[in-house]
Amino acid sequence: MKLSRFACIGLLLLALPACNAVYVDEPIGERPLVLDPEEWEGTWLVGGGTVVMEVVDQNEGLLKIAWVEGGYQGGLELESAIIQLRGYDDWIFGTLMEYESDDAEGAGYPWGIARQGDDQILILLPDVGKFRALVEAGDLPGRVDGEDVYLESLELEHLARILSDEHPFLFEVDEFAAATRIAR
């Protein structure tokens, strides 16, 4: 898996949209997470690569991540993304707000959830099939377009449902990402 696949929800953070994804039309979560630069900034090891994180706006939960990707004809290119982190309950929701190479402008924002600990972040992406079933059943507002799911404005009751123990866990547990800070 390319680093850029993680590197964007991946920190939540790190995940560029894959072939199919769950999108939102606005940042997901109850409130912006107030970021302490000491907890977030630095160089992080994610899979087989590294990303550098910088707090852009600590009160709005805006985090910039950057990484080096193999470029055109084998050269290296610097890639970056802006992620907004928002909280709900004990979880962190991360919405990919800006990505330099984003071809699908206006199509929605990919997102995921995370848990943060001492110099470690666990990152989970939505399970597209499970979200598709909830949208098709009318349990979550949204629409299905081909293989993609587009969630509409989510209320707190929807966030609670997404993280509820009442139904199967709605995130890809087989393809989680773990980030470990290696330098501040």
C-alpha positions in Angstrom: 0.0 0.0 0.0 1.4 3.4 -1.0 2.2 5.8 1.9 -0.2 8.3 0.3 -3.1 5.8 0.9 -2.4 6.3 4.6 -0.9 9.6 4.4 -4.1 11.1 4.1 -6.8 9.9 6.4 -3.9 8.5 8.0 -3.2 10.9 10.3 -6.3 10.5 9.7 -5.4 11.3 9.1 -3.7 9.4 6.6 -5.8 8.2 3.8 -6.3 9.2 0.3 -9.5 8.0 -1.1 -9.1 4.5 -2.5 -11.3 2.9 -5.1 -14.3 3.2 -2.9 -14.7 5.3 0.3 -17.2 6.9 2.7 -17.3 10.7 2.2 -18.9 13.6 4.2 -19.9 17.0 3.0 -18.6 18.8 6.0 -16.1 17.9 8.8 -17.4 15.1 10.9 -17.5 15.3 14.7 -19.1 17.3 17.5 -16.6 20.0 18.0 -13.1 21.0 16.8 -10.4 19.3 18.8 -8.1 21.8 20.5 -4.7 20.7 19.5 -1.6 20.9 21.7 1.4 21.1 19.3 3.5 19.1 21.8 1.2 16.2 21.4 0.9 16.3 17.6 3.9 17.9 15.9 6.9 15.9 14.8 7.9 13.1 12.5 5.7 10.0 12.7 6.4 6.5 11.4 3.3 5.1 9.5 3.6 1.7 7.9 6.8 1.8 5.9 7.1 5.6 5.6 7.2 8.8 7.6 5.0 11.8 7.8 5.7 15.2 9.4 2.8 16.8 11.2 2.4 20.5 12.1 -0.5 22.2 13.9 -1.9 24.9 11.5 -4.8 26.2 13.8 -4.9 24.7 17.3 -8.3 26.0 18.1 -9.9 24.7 14.9 -8.2 21.3 15.1 -6.3 21.9 11.8 -3.3 19.7 11.2 -1.0 19.7 8.2 0.8 16.5 7.2 3.5 16.1 4.7 5.4 13.2 3.2 7.6 12.3 0.3 6.1 10.2 -2.5 7.6 8.6 -5.6 6.9 11.0 -8.4 6.8 11.1 -12.2 9.5 9.0 -13.8 10.9 7.9 -10.5 11.6 11.3 -9.0 10.5 12.3 -5.5 7.7 14.7 -4.7 6.6 16.4 -1.5 2.9 15.8 -0.8 0.8 17.4 1.9 -2.7 17.5 3.2 -4.8 19.4 5.8 -6.9 17.4 8.2 -9.5 18.8 10.6 -9.7 16.8 13.8 -13.0 16.9 15.7 -13.9 15.2 18.9 -16.9 13.1 19.9 -17.0 11.1 23.1 -13.5 9.5 23.5 -12.9 9.3 19.7 -11.2 11.7 17.3 -12.8 12.1 13.9 -10.4 13.3 11.2 -11.7 14.8 7.9 -9.3 15.2 5.0 -10.0 18.8 4.0 -7.3 19.6 1.5 -5.0 17.5 -0.6 -2.8 18.9 -3.3 -3.5 16.2 -5.8 -7.2 15.9 -5.2 -9.0 15.2 -8.5 -12.5 15.0 -7.1 -13.1 18.5 -5.8 -16.5 19.1 -4.4 -17.2 15.4 -4.2 -16.9 15.2 -0.5 -14.3 14.6 2.1 -12.8 11.2 3.1 -12.6 10.7 6.9 -11.8 8.2 9.6 -11.5 7.9 13.4 -8.5 7.8 15.7 -7.3 7.2 19.2 -4.3 9.0 20.4 -1.9 8.0 23.2 1.6 8.8 24.2 3.4 9.3 20.9 1.1 6.8 19.2 -2.1 7.2 17.1 -4.4 4.3 16.0 -6.3 5.2 12.8 -9.4 3.4 11.4 -11.2 4.0 8.2 -14.9 3.4 7.6 -16.0 0.0 6.3 -17.7 1.1 3.0 -20.0 -2.0 2.9 -21.3 -1.4 6.4 -22.0 2.3 5.9 -23.7 1.5 2.5 -26.1 -0.9 4.3 -26.9 1.8 7.0 -27.6 4.4 4.3 -29.7 2.1 2.2 -31.7 1.1 5.2 -32.3 4.8 6.1 -30.4 4.5 9.4 -27.9 7.2 8.3 -28.6 10.2 6.0 -26.8 9.9 2.7 -26.7 8.3 -0.7 -24.8 5.6 -2.4 -23.1 6.4 -5.7 -21.6 3.3 -7.3 -19.1 2.0 -4.8 -18.9 5.2 -2.8 -21.1 6.3 0.1 -21.8 10.0 0.7 -23.1 10.9 4.2 -25.2 14.0 4.5 -25.2 16.3 7.6 -24.8 14.2 10.6 -26.5 15.1 13.9 -25.1 14.0 17.3 -27.5 11.0 17.3 -25.9 9.8 14.0 -22.4 10.1 15.6 -23.6 8.1 18.5 -25.0 5.4 16.2 -21.7 5.3 14.2 -19.8 4.5 17.4 -22.5 2.5 19.1 -22.0 -1.1 20.3 -25.5 -1.9 19.2 -24.4 -3.1 15.8 -21.2 -4.5 14.2 -18.2 -2.1 14.5 -18.4 0.1 11.3 -14.6 0.5 10.7 -12.0 -1.5 8.8 -10.3 -3.4 11.6 -8.2 -5.5 9.2 -6.6 -2.4 7.6 -6.0 -0.1 10.5 -2.9 2.2 10.6 -0.7 2.9 13.6 1.5 5.9 13.8 4.4 6.2 16.2 6.2 9.5 16.8 10.0 9.1 16.1 11.1 12.7 16.5 9.6 15.9 17.9 
